[in-house]
Amino acid sequence: MSHTKLTPEQKQARKEERIELKKLAAENARIEAEKNQKPVSEIHLSIEWKKSRTWGRNPMLTAKIKFQDGSWERANATCSGCGYDKESTVIADIFNRYLKYTLHNDLPNMKNPSSIDNNGVPYGVYISKYKRFEGGIGIECYYSISEYIGGKFEKVASGQTFDAYKFTMINS
């Protein structure tokens, strides 16, 4: 059995091919993980506004996620800074952790065509190679985003230092 030696160029090409295959495998695993998220029944979102000397009021979100199989879990999200909508940012964080699977499904038609773009997607939903919900866009967008993915988003309570929302999956 004869072994031919690889040239440095061939070695480099094989190395680059292995790197590309590893990236592709990681990308496919990420997409499969998104598609296989546990289906959600509802999410209760409670936001407490905490004062910061530097950044004003910052949202501290606690979410209770109920899944369609009857199980549930809790999650937290927070952010700081200024110059963007912090409330929609923490909500986007929870939507991305628990509802990304909906962006891989056939999506229902929306009743409010004024809130969608030319591709039929509401503002705040990013669909291309990566699919995600955007933050920093204003809480109002999450009403049409929720409808787009087959759910309903509603404000259930608010006060000087708190806001509470509920997302309910209607089309499951």
N, C-alpha and C positions, 0 to 999 in steps of 0.2 A: 504494500500500500504506500503510495507516494503522497507526500504532503507538499503542496505548493505554498510557498511563503506569500503572505499578503503584503502588498506594497503599503507604505504609510498612507497613501490616498485611499486605498481600499479599506484599511483599518478605520480611518476617519469616517468614511461613508457608512460603514457598518455601525459605528458608534452613533452617528447621527440618526440612522434608521432605528436603532434601539430606543433612542431618546424620543423620537416621534411616536413610535409604537406605545411607549410608556405613557406619553401625554394623551394619546387617543384612548387608551384603556382607562385612564383616570377620568377623562371627559365622559366616556360612556358610563362609567360607574356613577358619576355625579348625576347624569340625566336619569339613570335607572332609579337612583335613590329618590329623586324628586317625583318621578312617576309613581313610585311605590310608597309614598307617604300614606299614613293611616288616614282614611276618609273622616272628615270632621262633620259633626252634627251642629255644634254651635261653639262660639267663643265669647266669653264674658270678659270685657276689657275694663279695668279700673285704673284710672290715672290720677296719681297724687302729684300736685305741683309743689316742688321744693325750691325754696329760695337759695340762690347762689350769689355771692357778692360780685363775682366776675361775670356770670352769664344770665343774670335775671332769674326767671323761673324755669326750672327744668322738670320734664315729665319723668315720673317713676311709674312705669306701667306694670301691673300684675294681671296676667291673663289666666283664666280657667278654661281649658280646652276640653270639650266633651266630644268623644269620637262616636262614630256611628255604631260601633260594637258595644257601646255603653260605658267603656272605660273613660278615664279623664286624667289630665295632668295639669300642672301649673307651670307657667313660664314668666320670666321678667324681662323687661327691656328698659333702657334709659338712654338719654343722650344729653349733650350740653352744647354750648356754642351759641352763635347768633347769626342772623341773616337768612334764616330758613324756618320752615314750619316744623317745630320739634314734635308736636303731637302726631302729625301724620308719619313722621320718621319712626317713632316707636311702634305705631300700628303696622307700618310696612314691615318692620322687623318680625313681628308675630305672624303676619300674613305669609312672609317668605319662609318662615320656619314650619308652618303648618298647612298652608293652602297652595303651595306651588304646584302640587299635582293637578290642580284644576286648570292650570295654564297649558297642560299637556293633553287635556281632554277636548272633545268637540264642544265648543262653547255656544251657549244659547244666544239668540238674537236679542238685542236690547230694545226696550220700549221707548227709550229716550234718545233718538238719533242725534240730537244736538250735542250730546256729551261724548261722542265718539269721533275718532279721526278718520282719515280717508281709507284706512285699512280695516275699519270696523272695530277698532280697539279703543277703549276709553283712555283718557289722559291718566297717566300714572301706572299703566301696564306696559311693560317692555317685553316685546316678543321678537326675538331673532335667534341667534345662536344661543344666547342665554335668555332665559325667561325669568322675569322678576316683577315684584311690585315696588314702585318707587316711593321714597319718603321725601319730605320737604316740599310737598306739592299742595298742601292744604287738605284739611279733613273732609271737605265737601266732596272731593273726588272719590272717596271710599264708598259713597252711596252708589254711584254708577259702576265702580269697579266690582262691588259686591253683586250687583245685579248681573253684570257681565259674566261672572263665574258661577252664577246660579244660586246666589244667596240674597240675603237682605241685611242691611246695616242700619242700625238705629241708635240714636242717643237716648239713653234711659234715665240719666240723671246728671246734674251738674251743680256746682257751687263755686265759691271763691277759690278754693284750693283743690278741687277734684272735678273729674269728668268721668262718666261711665257710658260705655257703649256695649252693644250686643250684635254679634254677627250670627245669623242663622242660615244654614244651608237649606235651600228650598228644593232645588233640583239635585237629587243625589243619585 
